Amino acid sequence: MLDRIDLHVEVTPVGFQELAYDQPSETSADIRDRVIKARQVQERRFSNKKGIHANAQMENRDIHKHCQISDASMSLMKTAMDKLGLSARAYDRILKVARTIADLDNSESIEVTHLAEAIQFRTLDRSNWAEK
């Protein structure tokens, strides 16, 4: 059932040091602009595909076309699949999320860092997540 959900995020309490430390962060307006640009990229990418407007809606053939990854990324994905016991559905979802992260980063290709971040969003696939 969990492999049907794109993003799994475990929210842990934030420690005092993190709350008290004043570090600059991206503004909401900047984040909004990045999201708008990423959505525009996706709309252009799928402009000739009826019913597809975003990466999450990709079908298998679209995933193979738009979510190609390097050998290093493939090795990372294999390790994640083996260690986390991920399903084929989770594999596809990770690639879609990685494509979206790359779009948010204004990157034409999915880099290892994009894939690693997407894998991190599969927290609930880990067998021991409830034991914490």
Secondary structure in CASP SS format (residue, H / E / C, confidence):
PFRMAT SS
TARGET T0000
AUTHOR 0000-0000-0000
METHOD secondary structure of the structure
MODEL  1
M C 1.00
L H 1.00
D H 1.00
R H 1.00
I C 1.00
D C 1.00
L C 1.00
H E 1.00
V C 1.00
E C 1.00
V C 1.00
T C 1.00
P C 1.00
V C 1.00
G C 1.00
F H 1.00
Q H 1.00
E H 1.00
L H 1.00
A H 1.00
Y C 1.00
D C 1.00
Q C 1.00
P C 1.00
S C 1.00
E C 1.00
T C 1.00
S H 1.00
A H 1.00
D H 1.00
I H 1.00
R H 1.00
D H 1.00
R H 1.00
V H 1.00
I H 1.00
K H 1.00
A H 1.00
R H 1.00
Q H 1.00
V H 1.00
Q H 1.00
E H 1.00
R H 1.00
R H 1.00
F C 1.00
S C 1.00
N C 1.00
K C 1.00
K C 1.00
G C 1.00
I C 1.00
H C 1.00
A C 1.00
N H 1.00
A H 1.00
Q H 1.00
M C 1.00
E C 1.00
N H 1.00
R H 1.00
D H 1.00
I H 1.00
H H 1.00
K H 1.00
H H 1.00
C C 1.00
Q C 1.00
I C 1.00
S C 1.00
D H 1.00
A H 1.00
S H 1.00
M H 1.00
S H 1.00
L H 1.00
M H 1.00
K H 1.00
T H 1.00
A H 1.00
M H 1.00
D H 1.00
K H 1.00
L H 1.00
G C 1.00
L C 1.00
S C 1.00
A H 1.00
R H 1.00
A H 1.00
Y H 1.00
D H 1.00
R H 1.00
I H 1.00
L H 1.00
K H 1.00
V H 1.00
A H 1.00
R H 1.00
T H 1.00
I H 1.00
A H 1.00
D H 1.00
L H 1.00
D C 1.00
N C 1.00
S C 1.00
E C 1.00
S C 1.00
I C 1.00
E C 1.00
V H 1.00
T H 1.00
H H 1.00
L H 1.00
A H 1.00
E H 1.00
A H 1.00
I H 1.00
Q H 1.00
F C 1.00
R E 1.00
T H 1.00
L H 1.00
D H 1.00
R C 1.00
S C 1.00
N C 1.00
W H 1.00
A H 1.00
E H 1.00
K C 1.00
END
